[in-house]
Amino acid sequence: MPAIVPSPIPEAPGALPLIGHALPLLRDPLGFMRSLPAHADLVRVRLGPVEAVMVTALDLTRTLLRQHDVFDKGGPIYDKLREGLGNGLGTCPFQDHQRQRQLVQPAFRSDRITRYAALMTNHIDTVTASWNDGDVIDAYAEMGKIAGLTLGQSILGGVLPPKALTQVLADAPALMEGVVTRAVTPPFLQRLPTPANRRYHQARSRLRETALAIIRDHRAAGTDHGDIVSVLLTGEEQTQTVGTRLRGLTDEEIVDQIITFLVAGTDTSQATVAWALYQISRHPDIEERLHAEVDTVLGLNPAAHHHLSRLPLTTHIITETLRLCAPVWLITRTVTADTALGAHRLPAGTTVAFSPYLLHTRPDLFPDPQRFDPDRWARQHPTPPRGALIPFSAGKRKCLGDQFATTELTLALATITARWRLTPLTHRAPRPVLSMVTRPHRLRMKAERRHPMRNDEASSLQ
């Protein structure tokens, strides 16, 4: 019997000479992602001059994430991320990952998450208490204040003055927008002195200078500030379980970690809470149940770490927001050795890509995927297939800060909705901004002060 020869991997429609699929990716990246599973489990997509094999099937995505040495971080997205953020834990190749992770992991132990949660509670309380009844706020920007203040202490030890911290919060999304634009456009456009290119380079330079200054300040102080930078500086000579010594992080490597945490910890958190507030405003039944939950659990207090286990609906709303508005919508990898993926052979050097958003909106994995339904995560509902929800990736390269992020997101949403009802000024859905993170453009909402329900009223709605 003759051998079965697999058919060629089809190319997604809409590619143009030189720029490939840059136009659909720039105009409607999420719509383009949703269209790809209809073509095949593997689809060729051209990111500027680079061709990538897009993985659209769950089983093949799981294979890719399990074999992180074969499918290493690389390709146009990670090449540009590494250019912008440096060679930190989120961007480094396989050969550097294990050492970096062992050195950074102590900063995210459960006891430290509890300590960071107290900082989160204080800053969420401060920001939300500054609003006035009837104020119109930019939800994304206000969440940025919370994320920035929290990161300013949990990562940097509170050493940055307010003006410098404000600049960091502006530079982080500017850097990420530049990364994505540069990943899907030809190199010659990246060299032009356009306003966007200048913003990118200025943001990158300022963030690195700020990180170096923070390291110098910490070294000069010589004390443990109880923050992540202190862990990185004192983790030089950590001992592995096998008894060998780890080479500590250099100052340049610590700069890369700081920038990675600053960028990942601001844009992702503020975008997710902003999207959650928007989704709640569109679903009065969910909003009413959420108000009942937070009124029962919190009363007039801000949400704290010990409340988390008693906020199931709040947690499910965050999970559903991470599914429907996946923070990171496109990730690339590089094949390091000839391998097979599904029915196809992929030679070393092939760029492969996957999309958490694509998986999260497949109707075979999540029924009625465009519907915002926090109850799909309740115990009595069918569990989605293993590995179908990957907002923080999966496998050994899963985001180390996932517990930090979900703690902050849940505390923020609970405190805000216990005190305020936020209503968009327009019925038009906010436009997602093209960046590494899917964030809403100008989500302006009116803040109306709430009066918590009595416990008997709240209990009747839960």
C-alpha positions as CSV (number, residue, x, y, z in Angstrom):
1,M,0.0,0.0,0.0
2,P,1.5,3.4,-0.9
3,A,2.3,5.8,1.9
4,I,-0.2,8.5,2.6
5,V,1.3,11.9,1.8
6,P,-0.2,14.7,3.9
7,S,-1.7,17.6,2.0
8,P,0.1,20.9,2.0
9,I,-0.7,23.3,4.9
10,P,-3.2,25.8,3.4
11,E,-2.5,29.5,3.5
12,A,-5.1,31.9,5.1
13,P,-6.8,34.1,2.5
14,G,-6.1,37.8,2.3
15,A,-2.2,37.9,2.0
16,L,-0.6,40.6,0.0
17,P,2.9,40.9,-1.5
18,L,5.6,42.1,1.0
19,I,3.2,42.8,3.9
20,G,1.5,39.3,4.0
21,H,-1.5,39.3,6.3
22,A,-0.6,42.6,8.0
23,L,-3.8,44.4,6.9
24,P,-6.3,41.9,8.4
25,L,-4.1,41.6,11.5
26,L,-4.0,45.4,11.9
27,R,-7.7,46.0,11.0
28,D,-9.4,43.2,12.9
29,P,-6.9,40.8,14.5
30,L,-9.5,39.0,16.6
31,G,-11.9,38.4,13.7
32,F,-8.9,37.1,11.7
33,M,-8.0,34.7,14.5
34,R,-11.6,33.4,14.7
35,S,-11.7,32.7,10.9
36,L,-8.7,30.4,10.9
37,P,-10.0,27.1,12.3
38,A,-12.4,26.9,9.3
39,H,-9.4,26.3,7.0
40,A,-7.5,23.6,8.8
41,D,-5.8,22.5,12.1
42,L,-2.6,24.1,10.7
43,V,-2.8,27.2,8.6
44,R,0.0,29.3,7.0
45,V,-0.1,33.0,8.0
46,R,2.4,35.6,6.8
47,L,3.5,38.1,9.5
48,G,5.1,40.6,7.2
49,P,7.9,38.8,5.4
50,V,7.9,35.9,7.8
51,E,5.6,32.8,7.3
52,A,4.2,31.2,10.4
53,V,2.3,28.0,10.8
54,M,-0.8,28.8,12.9
55,V,-2.0,26.0,15.2
56,T,-5.8,26.1,15.5
57,A,-6.6,22.7,17.1
58,L,-6.6,22.1,20.9
59,D,-4.7,18.8,20.8
60,L,-1.9,20.3,18.6
61,T,-1.7,23.4,20.9
62,R,-1.3,21.1,23.9
63,T,1.6,19.3,22.1
64,L,3.2,22.5,21.3
65,L,3.1,23.8,24.9
66,R,4.3,20.4,26.4
67,Q,7.3,20.2,24.1
68,H,8.8,23.6,25.0
69,D,12.3,22.6,24.1
70,V,11.2,21.7,20.6
71,F,8.8,24.6,20.2
72,D,11.0,27.3,21.8
73,K,10.1,30.9,22.3
74,G,10.9,32.7,19.1
75,G,9.5,33.9,15.8
76,P,8.4,37.5,15.0
77,I,6.4,38.1,18.2
78,Y,9.1,36.8,20.6
79,D,12.0,38.3,18.6
80,K,10.3,41.7,19.0
81,L,9.4,41.1,22.6
82,R,13.0,40.2,23.3
83,E,14.1,43.3,21.5
84,G,11.7,45.4,23.6
85,L,11.7,43.7,27.0
86,G,15.1,42.0,27.0
87,N,15.8,38.3,27.8
88,G,13.6,38.0,30.9
89,L,11.7,35.0,32.2
90,G,8.8,35.6,29.8
91,T,10.9,35.9,26.7
92,C,14.1,33.9,27.2
93,P,14.8,30.8,25.2
94,F,14.7,27.2,26.6
95,Q,18.4,27.1,27.5
96,D,18.0,30.1,29.9
97,H,14.6,29.3,31.3
98,Q,15.1,26.8,34.1
99,R,17.8,28.8,35.8
100,Q,15.8,32.1,35.6
101,R,12.7,30.5,36.8
102,Q,14.4,28.9,39.9
103,L,15.9,32.3,40.8
104,V,12.6,34.3,40.3
105,Q,10.1,31.8,41.7
106,P,10.7,32.7,45.4
107,A,9.2,36.1,44.6
108,F,5.8,34.4,44.0
109,R,5.5,32.0,46.9
110,S,2.1,31.9,48.5
111,D,3.2,33.7,51.6
112,R,4.5,36.6,49.4
113,I,1.2,36.6,47.4
114,T,-0.6,37.1,50.7
115,R,1.7,40.1,51.5
116,Y,1.2,41.5,48.0
117,A,-2.6,41.1,48.4
118,A,-2.5,43.5,51.4
119,L,-0.9,46.1,49.2
120,M,-3.4,45.5,46.5
121,T,-6.3,46.0,49.0
122,N,-4.9,49.3,50.2
123,H,-4.3,50.7,46.7
124,I,-7.7,49.5,45.3
125,D,-9.3,51.2,48.3
126,T,-7.4,54.4,47.7
127,V,-8.2,54.7,44.0
128,T,-11.9,53.8,44.3
129,A,-12.4,56.1,47.3
130,S,-11.1,59.0,45.1
131,W,-14.1,58.8,42.8
132,N,-17.2,61.0,43.2
133,D,-20.8,60.1,42.6
134,G,-21.5,61.0,38.9
135,D,-17.9,61.1,37.8
136,V,-17.1,59.9,34.3
137,I,-13.9,57.8,34.4
138,D,-11.8,56.0,31.8
139,A,-12.1,52.4,33.2
140,Y,-8.8,51.3,31.6
141,A,-6.9,54.3,32.9
142,E,-8.3,54.0,36.5
143,M,-7.4,50.3,36.6
144,G,-3.9,51.3,35.5
145,K,-3.6,53.5,38.6
146,I,-4.4,50.5,40.8
147,A,-2.0,48.2,38.9
148,G,0.7,50.8,38.9
149,L,0.5,51.6,42.6
150,T,0.5,47.8,43.5
151,L,3.4,47.1,41.2
152,G,5.2,50.2,42.5
153,Q,5.4,48.6,45.9
154,S,5.3,44.8,45.2
155,I,8.0,44.9,42.5
156,L,9.9,48.1,43.2
157,G,9.5,48.5,46.9
158,G,7.8,51.9,46.7
159,V,11.0,53.7,45.7
160,L,9.6,55.4,42.6
161,P,8.2,59.0,43.0
162,P,4.7,59.5,41.7
163,K,5.8,61.3,38.5
164,A,8.2,58.5,37.6
165,L,5.6,55.8,38.2
166,T,3.1,57.7,36.0
167,Q,5.7,57.7,33.2
168,V,6.3,53.9,33.6
169,L,2.5,53.3,33.3
170,A,2.5,55.3,30.0
171,D,5.6,53.6,28.7
172,A,4.5,50.0,29.3
173,P,1.6,50.0,26.8
174,A,3.5,52.1,24.3
175,L,6.3,49.5,24.3
176,M,3.8,46.7,23.8
177,E,2.0,48.4,21.0
178,G,5.3,48.9,19.3
179,V,6.2,45.2,19.7
180,V,3.1,44.0,17.9
181,T,3.2,46.6,15.1
182,R,6.9,45.7,14.5
183,A,6.1,42.0,14.5
184,V,3.6,42.2,11.6
185,T,5.2,44.9,9.5
186,P,8.3,44.7,7.1
187,P,11.7,45.7,8.6
188,F,12.1,48.8,6.4
189,L,8.9,50.4,8.0
190,Q,10.4,49.8,11.5
191,R,13.5,51.9,10.6
192,L,11.5,54.9,9.5
193,P,11.4,57.9,12.0
194,T,7.6,57.7,12.4
195,P,5.9,59.0,15.6
196,A,5.1,55.3,16.5
197,N,8.7,54.2,16.1
198,R,9.9,57.1,18.2
199,R,7.4,56.4,21.0
200,Y,8.5,52.8,21.0
201,H,12.2,53.6,21.3
202,Q,11.7,56.3,23.9
203,A,9.5,54.1,26.0
204,R,12.1,51.2,25.8
205,S,15.0,53.5,26.8
206,R,13.1,55.1,29.7
207,L,12.0,51.8,31.2
208,R,15.5,50.4,31.1
209,E,17.0,53.5,32.7
210,T,14.3,53.4,35.4
211,A,15.0,49.7,36.1
212,L,18.7,50.4,36.5
213,A,18.1,53.3,38.8
214,I,15.9,51.0,41.0
215,I,18.6,48.4,41.2
216,R,21.1,51.1,42.2
217,D,18.8,52.4,44.9
218,H,18.2,48.9,46.3
219,R,21.9,48.1,46.4
220,A,22.6,51.4,48.1
221,A,19.9,50.9,50.8
222,G,21.2,47.3,51.5
223,T,17.9,46.2,53.0
224,D,15.1,43.9,51.9
225,H,12.1,46.0,50.9
226,G,9.8,43.0,50.9
227,D,9.5,43.4,47.1
228,I,10.3,41.4,44.0
229,V,13.5,43.3,43.2
230,S,14.9,42.5,46.7
231,V,14.3,38.8,46.0
232,L,16.1,39.0,42.6
233,L,19.1,40.8,44.2
234,T,19.4,38.4,47.2
235,G,18.8,35.3,45.1
236,E,22.4,35.2,43.8
237,E,23.8,31.9,45.1
238,Q,20.6,30.0,45.6
239,T,21.0,26.3,46.1
240,Q,19.1,23.8,43.9
241,T,17.7,20.6,45.4
242,V,20.5,18.5,43.8
243,G,23.0,20.6,45.8
244,T,24.6,22.5,43.0
245,R,24.9,26.3,43.0
246,L,23.0,28.6,40.6
247,R,24.7,31.5,39.0
248,G,22.9,34.6,40.2
249,L,21.2,37.1,37.9
250,T,23.3,39.9,36.5
251,D,22.1,43.5,36.8
252,E,21.2,43.3,33.1
253,E,19.1,40.2,33.7
254,I,17.4,41.8,36.7
255,V,16.6,44.8,34.5
256,D,15.0,42.4,32.0
257,Q,12.9,40.8,34.8
258,I,11.8,44.2,36.1
259,I,10.6,45.4,32.7
260,T,8.9,42.1,32.0
261,F,6.9,42.3,35.3
262,L,6.1,45.9,34.9
263,V,4.8,45.5,31.4
264,A,3.0,42.2,32.0
265,G,1.6,43.4,35.4
266,T,0.1,46.7,34.3
267,D,-1.4,46.3,30.8
268,T,-2.9,42.8,31.4
269,S,-4.5,43.6,34.8
270,Q,-6.0,46.9,33.9
271,A,-7.3,45.6,30.6
272,T,-9.0,42.5,32.2
273,V,-10.7,44.5,35.0
274,A,-11.9,47.1,32.5
275,W,-13.3,44.4,30.2
276,A,-15.0,42.7,33.2
277,L,-16.7,46.0,34.2
278,Y,-17.9,46.5,30.7
279,Q,-19.3,43.0,30.4
280,I,-21.1,43.3,33.8
281,S,-22.7,46.6,32.7
282,R,-24.2,44.7,29.7
283,H,-25.7,41.9,31.8
284,P,-28.0,43.3,34.5
285,D,-28.8,39.9,35.9
286,I,-25.1,39.0,36.4
287,E,-24.5,42.5,37.9
288,E,-27.4,42.1,40.4
289,R,-26.1,38.7,41.5
290,L,-22.5,40.1,41.8
291,H,-23.7,42.9,44.0
292,A,-25.5,40.5,46.2
293,E,-22.3,38.4,46.6
294,V,-20.0,41.3,47.4
295,D,-22.6,43.0,49.7
296,T,-22.8,39.7,51.7
297,V,-19.1,39.1,51.9
298,L,-17.6,42.5,52.1
299,G,-20.2,44.8,53.6
300,L,-18.5,48.3,53.6
301,N,-15.0,46.9,53.6
302,P,-12.6,46.6,50.7
303,A,-11.9,43.1,49.5
304,A,-8.9,41.4,51.2
305,H,-7.1,38.1,50.7
306,H,-9.2,36.2,53.3
307,H,-12.4,37.1,51.3
308,L,-11.3,35.3,48.1
309,S,-12.6,31.9,48.9
310,R,-16.1,33.4,49.5
311,L,-16.3,35.2,46.2
312,P,-17.1,32.4,43.7
313,L,-19.2,34.5,41.2
314,T,-16.6,37.3,41.2
315,T,-13.9,34.7,40.5
316,H,-16.0,33.2,37.7
317,I,-16.5,36.6,36.1
318,I,-12.8,37.1,36.0
319,T,-12.2,33.7,34.5
320,E,-14.9,34.3,31.9
321,T,-13.4,37.7,31.1
322,L,-10.0,36.1,30.6
323,R,-11.6,33.6,28.2
324,L,-13.6,36.0,26.1
325,C,-11.1,38.9,26.3
326,A,-7.9,36.8,26.4
327,P,-5.1,39.3,27.4
328,V,-2.5,37.8,25.0
329,W,-4.1,37.0,21.6
330,L,-1.1,35.8,19.5
331,I,2.1,33.9,20.5
332,T,4.9,32.6,18.3
333,R,7.4,29.8,18.7
334,T,10.4,28.5,16.7
335,V,10.9,24.8,15.9
336,T,14.4,23.9,17.2
337,A,14.6,20.4,15.5
338,D,12.8,18.6,12.7
339,T,9.6,17.4,14.2
340,A,6.0,16.3,13.5
341,L,2.9,18.2,14.5
342,G,-0.3,16.4,13.6
343,A,0.0,14.9,10.1
344,H,2.7,17.4,9.0
345,R,6.5,17.5,9.3
346,L,7.9,20.8,10.4
347,P,11.6,21.5,9.7
348,A,13.9,23.2,12.2
349,G,13.6,26.9,11.9
350,T,9.8,26.9,11.2
351,T,7.9,29.6,12.9
352,V,4.7,28.3,14.6
353,A,2.0,30.4,16.3
354,F,-1.0,29.8,18.5
355,S,-3.7,32.1,19.9
356,P,-5.4,31.7,23.3
357,Y,-8.2,33.9,22.0
358,L,-8.7,31.5,19.1
359,L,-9.0,28.5,21.3
360,H,-11.3,30.4,23.8
361,T,-13.8,31.2,21.0
362,R,-14.0,27.8,19.3
363,P,-17.6,26.7,19.6
364,D,-16.6,23.0,19.9
365,L,-14.7,23.9,23.1
366,F,-17.0,26.6,24.5
367,P,-20.7,26.4,23.4
368,D,-22.0,29.8,22.3
369,P,-18.4,31.2,22.6
370,Q,-19.3,34.9,22.1
371,R,-21.7,34.9,25.0
372,F,-20.4,36.2,28.3
373,D,-21.4,33.5,30.7
374,P,-19.6,33.2,34.1
375,D,-21.8,30.3,35.1
376,R,-20.0,28.1,32.6
377,W,-17.3,27.8,35.3
378,A,-19.7,26.8,38.1
379,R,-19.3,23.2,39.4
380,Q,-22.7,22.0,38.2
381,H,-21.8,22.9,34.6
382,P,-19.7,20.7,32.2
383,T,-16.0,21.3,32.5
384,P,-14.3,22.6,29.4
385,P,-11.7,20.2,27.8
386,R,-8.3,20.1,29.5
387,G,-6.1,22.8,28.2
388,A,-8.8,24.8,26.5
389,L,-8.4,27.8,28.8
390,I,-4.9,29.2,28.6
391,P,-4.9,32.9,29.4
392,F,-1.5,32.5,31.1
393,S,-0.2,29.9,28.7
394,A,0.5,26.4,30.0
395,G,3.2,23.8,30.6
396,K,6.6,24.7,32.0
397,R,6.4,28.2,30.4
398,K,3.1,29.1,32.1
399,C,3.2,32.6,33.5
400,L,4.8,32.6,37.0
401,G,2.7,35.5,38.0
402,D,-0.7,34.0,37.3
403,Q,-1.7,33.8,41.0
404,F,-0.5,37.4,41.6
405,A,-2.7,38.5,38.6
406,T,-5.9,36.6,39.5
407,T,-5.6,37.8,43.1
408,E,-5.4,41.4,42.1
409,L,-8.1,41.1,39.5
410,T,-10.6,39.5,41.9
411,L,-9.9,41.9,44.7
412,A,-10.3,44.9,42.3
413,L,-13.5,43.7,40.8
414,A,-15.1,42.9,44.2
415,T,-14.2,46.2,45.8
416,I,-15.3,48.3,42.8
417,T,-18.6,46.6,42.4
418,A,-19.3,46.7,46.1
419,R,-19.1,50.5,46.1
420,W,-20.0,51.5,42.5
421,R,-22.2,50.8,39.5
422,L,-20.3,51.7,36.3
423,T,-22.3,52.4,33.1
424,P,-20.7,53.0,29.7
425,L,-21.5,56.4,28.1
426,T,-22.3,54.7,24.8
427,H,-24.0,51.5,23.7
428,R,-21.3,51.0,21.1
429,A,-18.8,48.3,22.1
430,P,-15.3,49.6,22.8
431,R,-12.8,48.9,20.0
432,P,-10.0,46.5,21.0
433,V,-6.5,48.2,20.6
434,L,-3.9,46.3,18.7
435,S,-1.2,45.4,21.2
436,M,0.2,42.3,22.8
437,V,-2.7,42.7,25.3
438,T,-6.3,43.1,24.1
439,R,-7.4,46.3,25.8
440,P,-10.4,48.5,25.3
441,H,-10.0,51.9,23.6
442,R,-11.6,54.8,25.6
443,L,-13.9,52.9,27.8
444,R,-15.6,55.9,29.5
445,M,-18.0,54.9,32.2
446,K,-20.2,56.9,34.6
447,A,-19.6,56.0,38.3
448,E,-22.7,55.9,40.5
449,R,-22.3,55.2,44.2
450,R,-24.0,52.1,45.5
451,H,-25.6,51.5,48.8
452,P,-24.9,47.9,49.8
453,M,-27.9,45.6,50.3
454,R,-28.9,44.2,53.7
455,N,-27.7,40.7,54.2
456,D,-31.3,39.3,53.9
457,E,-31.8,41.0,50.6
458,A,-28.4,39.9,49.3
459,S,-28.9,36.3,50.3
460,S,-32.2,36.1,48.4
461,L,-30.4,36.9,45.1
462,Q,-27.5,34.5,45.5
